[in-house]
Each structure stands twice: as C-alpha cells, then as structure tokens.
Amino acid sequence: MAYLELNNIYKTYGQGEHETEVLSNINLSIEEGEFVAIVGFTGSGKTTLVNLINGLIEPTKGEVLFKGQPVQGTSHERGVIFQNYSLLPWLTVGQNVYMAVKEAFPKKSKKELNEIVANYVEMVSLTPAINKRPNELSGGMRQRVAVARALAMKPEMIIMDEPLGALDALTRGNLQDEILNIWGKDKRTALLITNDVDEGIYMADRIIPLRPGPNATLGPEFKIDIERPRDKTELNDNANFKETRNAIIEYLMDIGNERKSEAQEAFVLPELEPKSFVGRFK
C-alpha cells in the first residue's frame, strides 16, 4: 500500500454550461520516505492538486488516501509550505511557529513547546531573528519561518506548493539545500510542486509532469538516477542530469505546442467583408 494515493481524481468548478474540469483522471502513488516533484505550467492546476491532498477541498470524483485512509479535512500529519508566507504580521518569528506547534501538540507543556520552537528556528538559521516580526524580515527569511513552522509540527508528509518561486536565485538555492538537509535527517515523505525543472531534478527522486489544463492530467514519470547528496556545481557535468533535464523539457515543450495548436484550431475568425467608404464624403 502506497503512503499517499490519488485514485481517478477529477475536480470541476462551476455548474452546467459554466462547469470547468480543472483536473482529469489523476492517478498518483507515493511511497513512504519518497521525495516526488510535480512540474507543470502556470495555471495547470498544481495548487488545486495540493489543496486536494491537504484536504482543503474534496474531489468531484475519485479518492485521496493517506496511509490507506480517505483524506477528510486538514491534518498536521500533512504539513504544507505555501508560496506565500501566510505569517501573522503582529506575531514574532517565535510566536508564529509556537502557534502551529501548540495546535499540533496540545498536551505538551509550555516549556516543551518552546524547546521545539527554538530547535526548528535554529534549524533554519533564524535564532537571531526569533523576536522580530515579519515586516522586519526579508522575503527569504519569511519563507524560512514558513518552513520552520511547517516542520515544527513534525508532519509525516511535507507538501510544498512552489515555496521558493518568489525568491531570488541565491536565496532559492540556499533554501533548497536547507529543505534537503532537514528532509535527509529522517526522510519524511515529501511532495514538491514546482515549475522549475532543475529544482525538481536537484531535490526529488522522481518527477511527474502535469499536463496543462483544463482537464489537466499527469504525464509519464521521470526517475532521477543521481546519487545523494547532490552537488549543484557538479550537476551540469552529470550525464544523467543532462539526459533527464532534456527529456523533461522536450516533453513539456511538446505538450505546450500541442495545447497551442488546439487553441488556434478552436479560434476561427469570422468571415467579414470590409465596408467601402468610396464616394461617401464627396
């Protein structure tokens, strides 16, 4: 039995003639301890997929199973790191993390909760900023708080919805390494949603493209046969990296061109005759 299963998932919005099928026949299995990346175009339904897995919304058809049980509502067993930081602006770094930890472990003492908070804030190198509020932090630091908050709840699965997309290249690279270091300590099951092929190859065990919507569905999987820990500086000289990257990009370009052709065929210009104004202004 897979750790996470999506079986014949369909998700539609609207009703009647306004109904739109965002996801179509989604089937996915993730094993315990596996790191999977789903890569796709903007607007292809990636966030809808995350919300289904996290229990924020329900599928129109099909079922989402976590450890063999249907997903019904959210749970701290599945920790989510969103692209937007979602921090409470009136609370400090420590207080933002503390609120999540208290919710996950209501029976622990205040001392135990504070120890957990301090440990995870230190893990993302934010101890000097633990008493600062979000408006005093850079974008990269805010995202580190979001990472610490999600991981401090000790979820059995980490779900990341393009968590690094809004960051500059240097900060993004550093946070990729931090997430991998934290993940590597206990190999919690991880799902990364991204539109960056290189990021997916660097971080994941396998990559699955999401074909663009509407009616988005999953494409073929690409296994990442690169030994861990991975070194970014060596990837460009790695034959497996080059081969996998080229194959994924070629696939994404092909389905992008396919959708473009379909859109052009669906759009037909009306047959119009230009009006003649000759002699009208004599």
C-alpha positions as CSV (number, residue, x, y, z in Angstrom):
1,M,0.0,0.0,0.0
2,A,1.4,3.4,-1.0
3,Y,1.7,6.1,1.6
4,L,-0.3,8.6,-0.5
5,E,-2.7,7.5,-3.2
6,L,-4.8,9.6,-5.6
7,N,-7.2,7.3,-7.5
8,N,-9.1,8.5,-10.6
9,I,-9.3,12.1,-9.3
10,Y,-11.5,14.6,-11.1
11,K,-12.0,18.2,-9.9
12,T,-14.5,20.6,-11.5
13,Y,-15.6,24.1,-10.7
14,G,-18.9,25.8,-11.6
15,Q,-22.1,24.2,-12.8
16,G,-23.9,23.5,-16.0
17,E,-22.6,25.3,-19.0
18,H,-20.1,27.2,-16.8
19,E,-18.6,24.0,-15.4
20,T,-14.8,23.6,-15.9
21,E,-12.9,20.4,-15.3
22,V,-9.6,21.5,-13.9
23,L,-8.1,18.1,-13.1
24,S,-8.9,14.9,-15.0
25,N,-8.2,11.2,-14.2
26,I,-5.3,11.9,-11.8
27,N,-3.6,8.8,-10.5
28,L,-0.6,9.0,-8.3
29,S,1.2,6.8,-5.7
30,I,3.9,8.0,-3.4
31,E,5.8,5.6,-1.1
32,E,6.9,6.4,2.5
33,G,10.1,8.3,2.6
34,E,10.0,9.2,-1.1
35,F,10.6,12.7,-2.5
36,V,8.4,13.4,-5.6
37,A,8.2,16.5,-7.6
38,I,5.3,17.5,-9.9
39,V,6.3,20.1,-12.5
40,G,4.0,22.0,-14.8
41,F,2.9,25.2,-16.4
42,T,1.4,28.1,-14.5
43,G,-2.4,27.7,-14.3
44,S,-2.2,23.9,-14.9
45,G,-4.0,23.0,-11.7
46,K,-1.0,22.4,-9.4
47,T,-2.4,24.3,-6.4
48,T,-5.8,22.6,-6.8
49,L,-3.9,19.3,-6.6
50,V,-2.1,20.4,-3.4
51,N,-5.4,21.5,-1.8
52,L,-6.9,18.1,-2.6
53,I,-4.0,16.3,-1.0
54,N,-4.1,18.5,2.1
55,G,-7.9,18.1,2.5
56,L,-8.7,21.8,1.9
57,I,-11.1,20.8,-0.9
58,E,-12.7,17.5,-2.0
59,P,-12.5,15.8,-5.4
60,T,-15.6,15.8,-7.6
61,K,-14.8,12.2,-8.4
62,G,-12.2,9.7,-7.1
63,E,-10.5,9.4,-3.7
64,V,-7.4,10.7,-1.9
65,L,-5.9,8.1,0.5
66,F,-3.2,8.9,3.1
67,K,-1.8,5.8,4.8
68,G,-4.8,3.8,3.4
69,Q,-7.4,6.2,4.9
70,P,-9.6,8.7,3.0
71,V,-8.4,12.3,3.4
72,Q,-11.1,14.3,5.2
73,G,-10.1,17.8,6.1
74,T,-6.7,19.1,7.0
75,S,-4.3,17.4,9.5
76,H,-0.9,18.3,11.0
77,E,0.2,14.9,9.7
78,R,0.5,16.6,6.3
79,G,2.4,19.9,6.7
80,V,2.1,22.4,3.8
81,I,4.7,25.1,2.8
82,F,2.9,27.6,0.6
83,Q,4.4,30.1,-1.9
84,N,3.0,33.0,0.1
85,Y,4.4,33.0,3.6
86,S,1.0,33.3,5.4
87,L,2.6,34.7,8.6
88,L,0.6,36.6,11.2
89,P,2.1,40.1,10.9
90,W,1.5,41.0,14.6
91,L,3.4,38.0,15.9
92,T,7.2,37.4,16.1
93,V,9.1,34.6,14.4
94,G,8.9,32.5,17.5
95,Q,5.3,33.2,18.1
96,N,4.3,32.3,14.6
97,V,6.0,28.9,15.0
98,Y,4.7,28.5,18.5
99,M,1.0,28.8,17.4
100,A,1.4,26.0,15.0
101,V,3.3,23.8,17.5
102,K,0.7,24.3,20.2
103,E,-2.0,23.3,17.7
104,A,-0.2,20.1,16.8
105,F,0.8,19.1,20.4
106,P,-1.9,20.4,22.7
107,K,-0.8,18.1,25.6
108,K,2.8,19.3,25.7
109,S,3.9,21.8,28.4
110,K,4.8,25.3,27.6
111,K,8.5,24.5,28.2
112,E,8.4,21.6,25.8
113,L,6.7,23.7,23.1
114,N,9.3,26.5,23.5
115,E,12.1,23.9,23.1
116,I,10.5,22.6,19.9
117,V,10.1,26.2,18.6
118,A,13.8,27.1,19.4
119,N,15.0,23.9,17.8
120,Y,13.3,24.5,14.5
121,V,14.0,28.2,14.4
122,E,17.7,27.3,14.9
123,M,17.4,24.7,12.2
124,V,16.5,27.4,9.6
125,S,19.2,29.7,11.0
126,L,16.8,32.3,12.4
127,T,17.6,32.3,16.1
128,P,18.9,35.9,16.0
129,A,15.6,37.0,14.5
130,I,13.3,35.0,16.8
131,N,11.8,38.1,18.3
132,K,11.4,40.0,15.1
133,R,8.1,40.5,13.3
134,P,7.5,39.6,9.6
135,N,7.8,43.2,8.4
136,E,11.3,43.3,9.8
137,L,12.4,40.3,7.7
138,S,13.5,39.8,4.1
139,G,11.4,37.6,1.8
140,G,13.9,34.7,2.2
141,M,13.7,35.0,6.0
142,R,9.9,34.9,5.9
143,Q,9.9,31.8,3.9
144,R,12.3,30.2,6.4
145,V,9.8,31.0,9.1
146,A,7.1,29.2,7.0
147,V,9.5,26.2,6.6
148,A,10.2,26.1,10.3
149,R,6.5,26.4,11.2
150,A,5.5,23.5,8.9
151,L,8.3,21.2,10.0
152,A,8.0,22.0,13.7
153,M,4.6,20.3,13.7
154,K,6.5,17.2,12.8
155,P,4.3,16.2,9.9
156,E,4.6,12.7,8.4
157,M,4.4,14.2,5.0
158,I,5.7,17.6,3.7
159,I,3.8,19.2,0.9
160,M,5.4,22.2,-0.8
161,D,3.4,24.4,-3.2
162,E,6.1,26.3,-5.2
163,P,7.6,27.5,-1.9
164,L,10.6,29.1,-3.4
165,G,9.1,30.6,-6.6
166,A,9.1,34.2,-5.4
167,L,12.7,34.3,-4.1
168,D,15.9,35.4,-5.8
169,A,18.2,32.8,-7.2
170,L,20.7,32.8,-4.3
171,T,18.1,32.6,-1.6
172,R,16.2,30.0,-3.5
173,G,19.3,27.8,-3.8
174,N,20.2,28.2,-0.1
175,L,16.6,27.2,0.9
176,Q,16.7,24.2,-1.4
177,D,19.7,22.9,0.4
178,E,18.2,23.6,3.8
179,I,15.0,21.8,3.0
180,L,17.0,18.8,1.6
181,N,19.2,18.8,4.8
182,I,16.1,18.7,7.0
183,W,14.4,16.1,4.9
184,G,17.5,14.0,4.8
185,K,17.6,13.6,8.6
186,D,14.5,11.4,8.9
187,K,13.4,11.0,5.2
188,R,9.8,12.2,5.7
189,T,7.7,11.7,2.6
190,A,7.8,14.9,0.5
191,L,5.9,16.3,-2.4
192,L,7.2,19.3,-4.2
193,I,5.1,21.3,-6.7
194,T,7.3,23.5,-8.9
195,N,7.6,25.0,-12.4
196,D,11.4,24.7,-12.3
197,V,12.7,21.5,-13.9
198,D,16.2,22.0,-12.5
199,E,14.8,22.4,-9.0
200,G,12.8,19.2,-9.3
201,I,15.8,17.2,-10.6
202,Y,18.0,18.5,-7.8
203,M,15.6,17.7,-5.0
204,A,13.4,14.8,-6.0
205,D,13.6,11.0,-6.5
206,R,11.3,11.3,-9.5
207,I,9.5,14.0,-11.5
208,I,6.0,13.8,-12.9
209,P,4.8,16.5,-15.3
210,L,1.3,17.9,-15.0
211,R,-0.2,18.5,-18.5
212,P,-1.7,21.9,-18.8
213,G,-5.4,22.4,-18.0
214,P,-8.3,22.5,-18.4
215,N,-8.7,18.7,-18.0
216,A,-5.1,18.6,-16.7
217,T,-3.7,15.1,-16.1
218,L,-0.4,13.6,-15.1
219,G,2.2,12.7,-17.7
220,P,4.9,9.9,-17.6
221,E,7.2,9.9,-14.6
222,F,11.0,10.5,-14.9
223,K,13.2,8.8,-12.4
224,I,16.2,10.8,-11.1
225,D,19.1,8.4,-11.1
226,I,21.6,10.7,-9.4
227,E,23.2,9.8,-6.1
228,R,22.5,11.8,-2.9
229,P,23.7,14.1,-1.6
230,R,23.8,16.1,-4.8
231,D,26.2,18.9,-5.6
232,K,24.8,21.7,-7.8
233,T,28.2,22.6,-9.1
234,E,28.6,19.1,-10.5
235,L,25.2,18.6,-12.0
236,N,25.9,20.3,-15.3
237,D,28.6,17.8,-15.9
238,N,26.5,14.8,-14.9
239,A,25.3,12.8,-17.9
240,N,22.1,11.6,-16.1
241,F,21.2,15.2,-15.2
242,K,21.6,16.3,-18.8
243,E,19.6,13.4,-20.2
244,T,16.8,13.7,-17.7
245,R,16.6,17.5,-18.0
246,N,16.5,17.4,-21.8
247,A,13.8,14.7,-21.8
248,I,11.5,16.6,-19.4
249,I,11.9,19.9,-21.1
250,E,11.3,18.3,-24.5
251,Y,8.1,16.7,-23.1
252,L,6.9,19.9,-21.6
253,M,7.6,21.8,-24.9
254,D,5.7,19.2,-26.9
255,I,2.6,19.3,-24.8
256,G,2.8,23.1,-24.7
257,N,2.9,23.2,-28.5
258,E,0.1,20.7,-28.7
259,R,-2.1,22.9,-26.5
260,K,-1.2,25.9,-28.5
261,S,-2.2,24.2,-31.7
262,E,-5.5,23.1,-30.2
263,A,-6.3,26.7,-29.1
264,Q,-5.5,28.1,-32.5
265,E,-7.8,25.5,-34.2
266,A,-10.6,26.3,-31.8
267,F,-10.4,30.0,-32.6
268,V,-12.0,30.7,-36.0
269,L,-12.1,34.2,-37.4
270,P,-15.5,35.4,-38.6
271,E,-16.0,36.0,-42.3
272,L,-16.3,39.7,-42.7
273,E,-16.5,42.0,-45.7
274,P,-14.8,45.4,-45.4
275,K,-17.1,48.3,-45.8
276,S,-16.4,50.7,-48.7
277,F,-16.4,54.4,-47.9
278,V,-15.7,55.5,-51.5
279,G,-17.8,58.4,-52.5
280,R,-19.4,58.9,-49.1
281,F,-17.6,62.1,-48.3
282,K,-17.9,63.9,-51.6
